[in-house]
Amino acid sequence: MMDLNGIEVYVYLFCNAISIFIISLFMGIFFDREKLTHKKCIRPVSYILYWGVSSVAYLFIQVTSGVMMIITFVGTTIISLTYNGAWKYRVCAVVTIIAVQIVCEGMIWNLLVKLHAIHLFAVGLIAVQILSFMIAIILRKMIDLRKGEDVLFGDWVSVVVIPLWSIIISVMVLDKCENEIAVAICGTSMILINILVFYILSRMQNAYRKQLDLGLLERQNKAYEYQMMIFKTNEERITTLNHDIKNHFLVLDQLVEKGNDSEVRAYLKELNVSANVDKQWVFTGNHMVDGFINIKLDEAEKYGTEITTDISVSQDLRLNAKDVSIILGNLLDNALQALSHVDDKRKKRLSIQMREDSGYLYIRIVNSHNEKLRRKGKGFQTTKRNKYGHGIGLKNVGQIVEAYGGHMEIEHTDEMFSVEMLLFI
């Protein structure tokens, strides 16, 4: 066994267990954690075996750093085999894990040596795990951003500040403590506090995602309900008209015989009003598309907007309901908000084009506006008061367009704003 006292052995075993947890975080970045290649017990067993083998090799067999590197490589490769994924992802995962370990260990040990640390082994192990954990969390947040998910500025501050502050405390404060037991307890506690904080942040982010999903589902249900309400109302009016049509003809025939043209016109006008059906801007047979466009254009008409539509999509449009909700819901909500700020009714215009052809879907939405638009990266700075949680942004629409291998263009003048996209379906 290596020349370590009991406290240092405890710290090593604990930190080695944390390193296994950090490896699982990295695996979660490259693979779907829910999909198993074998039975459920295989994955946890592989983690436990790796922890046991690496601990015995380091504490009792006293292998060299080169052999420990081989054990790490073989262990992480075996663990990666319990995840579904291509070999290129396995190689990336293993290389990333080993590279992060080497970089973190090198940085921490060099820092502690320069500072002439007293508890070099214990404090070094603790600081290495905190730094590795921070890197894993940062990478996960970056993946979330690429998926189009919002990450609060406060999350980024927490991801960086809390681990770095924990490392500073470990190096500058714990290392000066003479009681090794206190160093071990406080150091391991800081690691657990970091994990707990980010667990809470993760739960909060999951709750926010569920809230967005519920909002999307509510939009979909509202669109369906609106379209069904139009169908039901129109069907009732047409049924009533058909039921009384013979009586209407008899009345008109009598009025014509009397030669009373004014009464005929009045009766026809009244009949036309009673037969009038609710206006449908579009009717493609796709209830989700029809519902979203009809309900939004009905609202736009109340603003006194001049509306033009050119919609040609099939009933079985190969675009799932969630994507329809995000694209049409977001773009039309943004258009309505911009139109609500245009004071001159003569300048309120909204144009919607949707055209489905063999293998692609073209969408173009143009609306009036009178706001000063500010670029923010590839998108625009929102004018809404609540800049976070205000809905799905243009960035998320762009993510969906990319998912379908498409392209999106945004253009604007002082009076018009246009979003144009092509999706391959």
Salt bridges, closest charged atoms under 4 A:
ASP144 OD2 - ARG209 NH2 3.27
GLU149 OE1 - ARG209 NH2 2.44
ASP150 OD1 - LYS395 NZ 3.06
ASP155 OD2 - LYS141 NZ 3.92
ASP213 OD1 - LYS322 NZ 3.60
ASP244 OD1 - HIS243 ND1 2.90
ASP278 OD1 - ARG237 NH1 3.43
ASP298 OD2 - LYS302 NZ 3.98
GLU301 OE2 - LYS279 NZ 3.73
GLU306 OE1 - ARG349 NE 3.76
ASP333 OD2 - ARG219 NH2 2.71
ASP333 OD1 - LYS296 NZ 2.71
ASP344 OD1 - ARG346 NE 3.27
GLU371 OE2 - HIS341 ND1 2.44
GLU409 OE2 - HIS407 NE2 2.66
GLU415 OE2 - LYS347 NZ 3.90
